Amino acid sequence: MTTTPRAEASARPVRNEAGAPPTPPPPGAAGPPAAGPLRALWQRTVPARWLAPGTLLIAAVIVFPAIYMVGMSFVEINRIGLTDGFAGLQNYRNLFAEDELPGVVGNTLLWVVVVVGLTVLASLALAQFLAKDFFGRRLVRLALIVPWATSLVMTATVWRFIYEGGNGLLNRLLMDLKILDSPVDWYKDPDIAFYSLMAVGIITSIPFTAYVLLSGLQTIPAELTEAAKIDGAGAWTTWRRVTLPMLRPSLTVALVLNMLHVFNAFALIWVIMGKTAGNHADTSVTFMYKIAFTGRLDTGEAAALGVLNVIAISILVAVLIRLLRGRGPDAPGRPYGTERPGSAAAEALGHRTRLAGAALARAVRPVTGPLAAGWRRVRHIGLPLAGLCVALFFLAPYVAMFLGSLKTDAELFQVPADYLPDDWAWSNYADVWDKIPLASYFRVSLVVALVSTAVVLLIAAPAAFILARTNFRGRGAFLGLVLVSQMFPAVALLIGLYREAVFTGGIHSYWFIIAVNCAFNVAFAIWILHTQFASIPVEIDEAAMLDGLGRFRIMVRMALPLAAPALITVTIFTFIQVWNEFVVSLTVFNEPTENRVPLTVGVQQFVGLYETNYQYLFAASLMAIVPAVILFALIERYLVSGLTKGSTK
């Protein structure tokens, strides 16, 4: 059957203000649904019904614990978890009376400022380097995948091994290079322990930040930089006047996510320092955990500190976003961050800045000119060599983990440390299965990760599709809810989550740990899928409607196949995030008698107060790391694409 152009135009759905078609007919219908109040109500509630699972999950697992934690901070709770009545501000007064609090606050500020600042600076340079075309660039990018995909628990464990005293690899290396005369207790000496932790924090934060900034660099049109070069701008001027302003959205994403990650860092500090006495290396997050779950068991005071943590990070993020928004480029060709044009002062300032820049360029040209010419001659060799050094730097801890997994007890604690095993103990990989119930740990982690990933996909796909294809009342509120849930990781709401688990009977229950993992990963899934669905032409939906397909079948048969790269990314990313989760499992899902211990928690049995069986710990860790790294490497290109789209929105 054929239709005339006029008839076809009249049958085509009219798009709404967002450019998307209106609500389609129900599945199987060839035309508009029959008029009726129930049918109209059903159609109007399509967005609400598709968003309901995600909304309820976020509200139950993130919003409610946050509100509950606020209420707990005003209640007196005894050591066995029973409420003894309203306490007013007593929990806050007790918190501020803690002798350790000033040091903990100072540590937290230093931790955030130094780790975030140096991470972003190093990542900017690394992203610029990775944006260049050179032999071996793919290897360098894959090397960055390893610390990103690896659980922080495993990474912290190998750094603890590297930081050991006389038998630590770092001391051995520095003494061989004649930099040190005697071993240093890197994580046991109170004077330097916190700085040692900050170094690890920076190294482990760089890969993700570099990828976010690299994705932003890929969105900058090459025509802009070429035009700047034609106008006579040097490399520094081009970067400052063109690249940096265009990189602002990605820089905002990198800074905000980095601040959230670093402020709420728990696993890294806890695994390296958790058994060490004192609070000299505590931040507010680890101090909160100690108040609630070790020693005093005062969840009321811990809730008060949790509330202050959430307020602090909210203020920091808001101020950071405000500052970055206020420093964007207001006009083409104007220096980044200067005053708005239109006033004599602004024009004079811009003129003086240009003159100063030109004078500085002329002054350093006798030095930079020959250097630049020399670099152009060796660039084809220099870039691959630099890339090899970067790759070896990020892979070195995991090479040390592999070599440590093949050593005997005597070799592990030999002073000075040996770089290579004398007797390659491959039997460690077989013996580790008998030392702890490793098979049970793998099974628990696999069940939790697979079920959580499936639930996240079932919730996120409809929500992302309806957000990309309709413009409805409440759309902004839901997006705001998703943003808020992304801002607060589980450790920030740990006290509220623990009390909710107690209240609902979720302690050591599969359903509770799965719900928590789903809630804290569904926001990222919606973000990635939404950007992918939005890039699919709406004409495909319109053609499918004319063929009688309803909205659900359009999503399943048309949109999801076209969004396959994003689906793969979300699937693998969610699986790895759940597989590597530590702090919530340590608190509410850690019951050996019922075989309910995930891998990240279970392998910590090898870490003792006086001795650590590193060879077995590393063998188990590597068996957990390798699959995650392989999966992450498979989605590396798709992930960069997703970050590119997300950072520009």
N, C-alpha and C positions, 0 to 999 in steps of 0.2 A: 504494500500500500504506500502511495506517495502522497505528500502534502505540498500545498503551495507555499511559497515563501511567506505570504500573509498569514496563512493558518499556522505555519510553524512558529512565526514570531508571536502570535497570540497565545500559543501553547507554552512558550518558554517562560519559566518562572521569573518574576521580577526580583532583582537583587535588593538587599537592604542596604543601609548606610555603610556597613562594613564591607560591601562588595560580595556578600555571600547570598545564596538563594534562601528563600524562606523555608519554613518547615515543609518537608515533602509529604506526599501521601503515604499511608501505611503500606507495609510490605504487600506486594501483589496487586495493589490498586492501580488502575489505569488512568484515573483522573482524580479530581479533587474529592475529598471525603464528603460523605453526606452531612448536611448541616445538622447541627444539634448541639446543645450545651455540653453534654458529656464529651462528645468528640472534640469540640473546641477546647475544653478544659484539658483533655488528654494531650492535645497538640501543644498547648501553651506550657505544659509542665515537662516537655521533653528535656530542656536544659537542666531543670532541677533534678529530674530522675537520673540523668546520665552523670551528673556531678555529685549526687547524694553519697555514693560509697566513699569517694575521696574526702568529701566534706566531713562525713561521720568519722572516718578513720583519723583524720588530722585533729578533729575536735576531741575525740576520745583519748588519743595517745599523746597529743602535744598540748592542746589548749587546756584540757582539764587538769593534767598534772601541773601545768604552770600555775593555774588558779589555785589548785590544791596546795601547792608549795607555798604560795603567798599566805594562805590561811594557816598552814602549819607554823609559819614563822611567828604567829601571835598566840600559839598554844603551847602549854607545857606538856612535854611528852617524856615519860620516864624511860629507863634503860631497857625495859622489855617491850617498848612500843605502845604502851597504853597512855591515853590522854588523861591528864590530871586537872584539866580546866584551862580557862582563859589566862594567858600570861601577859597580855598587853605588849609592851615593848621590852620585856625582860630578856627575851632571846637576843635582841639586838644589843642591849646593854651588856649582856654576858659576852657577846662576840667582840664588842669594842674594848672590853676589859682584858681580852686575851693578850698576854705579853708577846706572843709570836706574831700578832696581826700586823704591826708596822713592817716587820721584815718581809712577811708574805706579800703585803701590798707592794712594797718596793720591788720584790722579785717579779711580781706580775707585770708591773709597768715596764721594768727593764726587759723582761722576756718579750713582751709585745712590741715595744719600740725597736729593739735591736734585731730580733728575729724577722719581723715583718719588713723593717727598713732594708736590712742587708739582703734579705731574700728577693725583694722586688728589684733592687739595684743589680744584683747578680743575674736575675732572670731576664732583665732588660738586655743586658749584654749577651747572654746566652741565646735569647730569642733572635736578636739581630744576627748572631753568628749562624744559627740554624736556618735563617731565611736565605742565606747565601747558597749558591750552587757549587758543590765541591764533591770530589770523590770520597765516598764513605759517609756521606751525610745520613743516609738511612741507618747505618750502624749506630751513629751517635744518638739519633732519635730513639732507636730501640733500646739503647743503654739507659736512657732516661725513663723508659717504661718500667724497668725493674724496680727501682725504689718507689715508684708511684703505685705499681700494682701490688707490691709486697705489703703484708700487714705490718703496721708500725710495731706490733709486739715482736715480730721476728727481726725487724730492723733494729729495734732497741736492744734486743738480745745480743746481736752480733757486735753492736757498738760497746755494750758492756764488756764483752770478751776482749775487744780491741783496747779498751781503757784499763784493763786489769793492771796490777802493779808490776812486779818484776817479771811476771810471765805474760804480760800483755804485748801485743804486736806493735802498738804505737810506741811504747817505750823502747822496744828492741830496735825499731827503725830509726828513731831519733838518736839513740845512743850510737848506732852504727854510722850515722851521718855526723857524729860528733857535735850534735846540737845539745844533747843532754849528757851530763856526767853520771847521773844516777836515776833510777826509776822514779816516776811520779805517780801518786795515787789520784788518778784523774777524776774519779767519781766518788772517792771516799774522803778526800781532803776537803773540809768545809770551805776553804779559801778559794778553791778553783772548781769545785764540783758543778756549780751552777753555770759557769762559763763553758765547761765541757758539754753540758746539756744544750746550751744555746747553739754551739757549733753543730751538734747533731740536728737540732731543730731547723737550722738554716739549710743544711744539706738535704734533709728530707722534704723540705717545703719547696725547693727550687724546681723540681721537675714539673709539678702541676702548674705553678706560676709561669714557667717558661712556655708551656704549651698554650696557656690562655693568651699570653702576649704574642706568641707566634701566630695564633689564629687571628689576632687583631692585625698583625702586619700583613697577612695575606688578603685582608679586605681593602688595603690602601691601593688605589689605582696607580699603576706604573706611570701613567701619563703625568701625574702630579710631580713625581720626583724628576722625571725627564724634563718637564717644563722648568723646574727650579735650576737644574743644571744648565739648561739653555740660557737662563737669565744670569748665569755666572755665579750661582750660589755654590759654596763648597760643601763638603760632606757634613760638617758640623752644622752649618746654617740650614741645610736641607733637613737634617734630622730634627733640629730645634723648631723650625718654622713650618714644616710639612708633616713629618712622621709623628712627632710627639703629639701635636693636636689631634691628628686623625686616630691616634692610638688611645685617646682618652677613654672611650667606652670600655675597651678591654682592660685598660689600666684600672678603671674603677672596679670592674668585676674582680680582677686579680687582688687588689688591695682589700676589698670587702671580704671576699672568701678567705683570703690569707689571715686577716685579722680574726675572723670567726674560728678558723682552724687553730691558729696559734694560741689565742686566748683560752680556748677550751681544750688544749692539748692535755691529755691524761696518760695515755698508754706509754708514750715515750718516757715521761718523767717517772711514772710508777714502776715500769719494768726495770729501769736502770737504778732507781733510787728507792723503790718501795720498801725494801727491807733495811735500809740504812736509818739509824737513829737520828733524831733531830728534825728541824724544819728549815734548815739552811738552804735547801734546794726546792722548797715547796712554792707553788703558785696558789692562787685562790681556789682553783679546782681541786688539786690534790689535797690541800688543807681541808676543804669541805668534806672530801671523802674520808679523811682521817677522823674528823669530828663525828661523822655519822656512823662509820662502820668499823672503826678500830679504836681501842682505848675507851673513850668516854661514852660512845653510843648515844650521843645527844642529837637526835634528828631535828629537834626544834631549832637549836642554834645553827645546825648545818643548813636548814631551810632558810634561815635569815641570811646566811652567807650566799646561798643559791639565788635568792631574790636580788641581792646587791650585785651579784655577778651578771644576772640578766639585765639589770638596769644599766650597769657600766658598759656592757658590750653594745647595748642599744644606743646609748649616747655616743660611744666611739664611732659606730657605723654611721649614725645620722650626721655627725660632724664631718666625718671623712667624705661622705657623699656630697654634703653641702659645699665643702671646700673645693672638691673636684669639679662640681657643676659651675662654680663661680670662677673657675680658672680656664674655661674653654676659650677657643679662638673666636673672636667676635667678627673678624673680617679677614679675607684672604690676604696673605702677605704681611700681616701684622705679627710681631713677635708674640709668642705664646705667653699668656699671663700678664700682658701689659694693660694699660688703661684703655678704656673705650675711646675710639676716635671721635672727633667732633669738637674738641677743645684745643685751645692753643697750647696748654700744658702737655696734653697728650701728643700733639704733633711735634712739639719741641723735644719731648722725651724720646719719641721714636726716632727723630733725626739724630739726636746725640747717641742713641744706642747703635744706630747703623754706622755712624762715623767711628765710634769706639770699636765696633766689630771689624770694620775695614782696616783700622789702624793695627789692631791686634793681628789680623790675618797677614798684613804686610810685614809685621815685626817677626813673626814666627816662620814666614815663608822660607828664609834661607835654611832653616832646620827641617821643616816639614817637607819641603820640596824634594830634597834628595832621599829622605826616608820613604816618601810616597813612591818615588820612582824605583827605589830598591825593592819595595814591597811588591810592586807590580811585576817585577822580574821573578820573584820567588813565590808569588801568591799561589800558584798551582801546586806547590809543594807545602807551603806553610799552612794553608787551610786544612788539608787532610791530616797533617801532623798535629795541629791544634785539636782537631776533632778526635783523633786517637787518644790524646791526653785527657780530654773531657770524658770520653767513654770509659777509659781505664779508671778515672777518679770515681765515677759513680758505680762502677762494677766492682771496685776493689773490696768493699765490705762483704760482698756476697761470694767473692773468690775466697776471702778469708773464712767465711762460713763453710764453704765446701771443703777446704783443706782441713779445717778444724774438725769436721765430721769424720775425717779419716785418721785422726790421731788417737793414741791410747791415753789413758789417764796420766801416765808418767810424762808423756810428751806435752800434754796440755798444760801441766803445771811445772814444766821445766823452766829454770831460770839460768840464763836468759832464754826467751822464747825461741823456738825454731820456726822458720818460715814454712818449711815443707815437712811432712811426716817422714820419720825414718822407716817405719813399718806401716804401709798403707792398709789401714784396718777397714777393709770393705765390709767386714762382718758386722760393723756397727749398724748398718742399714737393716740387717736381719735381726740383730739382738734387740733393737729398740722396740720391736713389736711385743717382746716379752717383758720389757722393763715397765711399761705402762700399758693400759688398755687402749692402744693407739687406734686399733680398728674401730672401737666404739666411738672414739672422738671423731674420726673421719665420718662415720655413719651419721652421728648427730649433726655435725656441721653441714653435711650434704643434704640431709632432710630439711633443715631449717633454711638453707640457702635456696634449694629448689622450690620449696613451697612459697617462700617469700617472694622470689622472682616471679613466679606464676601469678600470684595475687597482685603484685605491683603492675604487671602488664594488663591484667583484666580490669584494673581500676583506672590506670593512666590512659590507656588507648581511647576509650569512649570520652573521658574528660577532655583530653587534648583535641580530639576531633571536633567535639561540640564547641570548644573555645575557638578553634580555627575557622569554623564554618558559620557561626551565628553571632549576632550581636543582640544581647538580651539584658534585661535588668538584673543586676547582681553579678554580672560578668567581672566587673572591676573588684567587687568584694571577694570573689573566689580567687582571683589572681593575687589579691593582697594576702589572703589566707595562705596560699601556696608560698608566697615570698616570706611570710613570717615563719612558716614551718621550715623553710630552707635556712633561715638565719640562726636557729637554735638547734645545735646538735643534741644528741641524747644526754651527754654528760652534763650539759647545762641544766637539764630538768631531772637529773638523776634521783634527787630526793623525792620529788613528786611521783616519778615513775615507780620507785620502790614502794611508796605508801599505797599507790594505786594497785600494785601487784598484790600487796598484803590484803587490801580491802576487797579485791575481786577474786582472791584465791589463785592468783597467777604466778606465785612463786614456784619456780622449777617446772612451769607448764609450757608445753610447746606453743599453745595458742597465744600466750602472752608475748613470748620472745619473737614469734613470727609477726604479730601485730605491731610491735615496736619497730622491728626492722622494716616492715612495709611502710609505716607512717613516715619514717625518716628518709626513705628513698623515693617515695612516690612523687615528691616535688620535682626532683631532677628528671624523672621519667616524663612527667607532664611537660616540662620545659623543652626537652629534646624533641619529643613527639609533636608538640604543638608547632615548633618552628618547621618541622618537616611537613606536616599537614598543610600549614599555611603556604608552603611553596608549591603545592600541587594546584594546577589550574582549576578554578571553580567550574569551568565549562565541562569538565569530566563529570561532575556531580549533576549538572543540568541535563546532560545527555542521558545519564543513567536514570534520572527521574522520568524523562520522556519514555523510557523503556519500561516504566512501572516499578522501578526499584525503590524501596523505602530507605530511610536514612541509615538504619542499621546494616542493611545489605550493601549499601553504597560503601560504608566504612570497611566492611569485611571483604567485599569482592573487588573494590576499586582502590580505596585509599591505602589499606594495609599493605598490599603487594608493592605499591609505589613507594611506601615508606619503609621498605625492608631494611635499608642501611640503618635507619634510626632505631628500628625494632631490635636489630642485632646489637647495636650499641647499648641500648637500654638493658637488654637481657644480660649481656656479659658484665656491664658495669654494675648493675644491681647485684648480680650473683657474687661478684668479687667483694663488693662493699659488705654484704651480709657474711660472706665467708671469712672476712677479716675482722668482723666486729668483736670487741673485747669488753668494754667497760660495763655494758648492760648485762652481758652474759655473766661476767664476774660477780655481779651483784644479785641478779634474780634468777639465773639459770645455771646453777653450779652445784649439782647434787650427784656426787659419785655413787652413792648407794643405789640410785635409780638409773645409773648410766645416762645421766643427762648433763654432760659436760662437753662443750664444743672444743674444737681443736686448739684455738688460741688460748683458752684457759687451761686446758688439760696439760699442754706441754710445759707449763710453768712448774709442774711438779719436779722438773729437773733442776730448778733454781732453788737452792737451799740457803740457809742463813750463813753457813760456814763453807759450803762447797757447792759448786754447780757442775753437773755432768754435761758439759758443753757438747761433747761428741754426739751424745744421743739427742740432745736438744736441737743441734744443728741438722742432724739426719732427719728428724721428724719435720723440722721447719722447711728444709729444702723440698721434701716431698709435698708439702703444702704450697710452697711458693711457685714451683715450676709450672703446674697447671694454670695458676692464676696469671703468671707472666705471659704464657703462651696465648691464653684467651685475650688478654689485654692487648698484646701485640697485633692480634688479628683485627681489632677494631680501631687501631691507632689512627688511621686515616679518616675513618668515619667520625671519631671523637673530635678530631681537629675541626672537621666540617661543622659538627654540632656546636662546638664552642664558638666558631666563627659566626654562625647565625645568631646564637644566643647573645653574644657580646655586642652585637649591633642593634639590639632591640631595646 
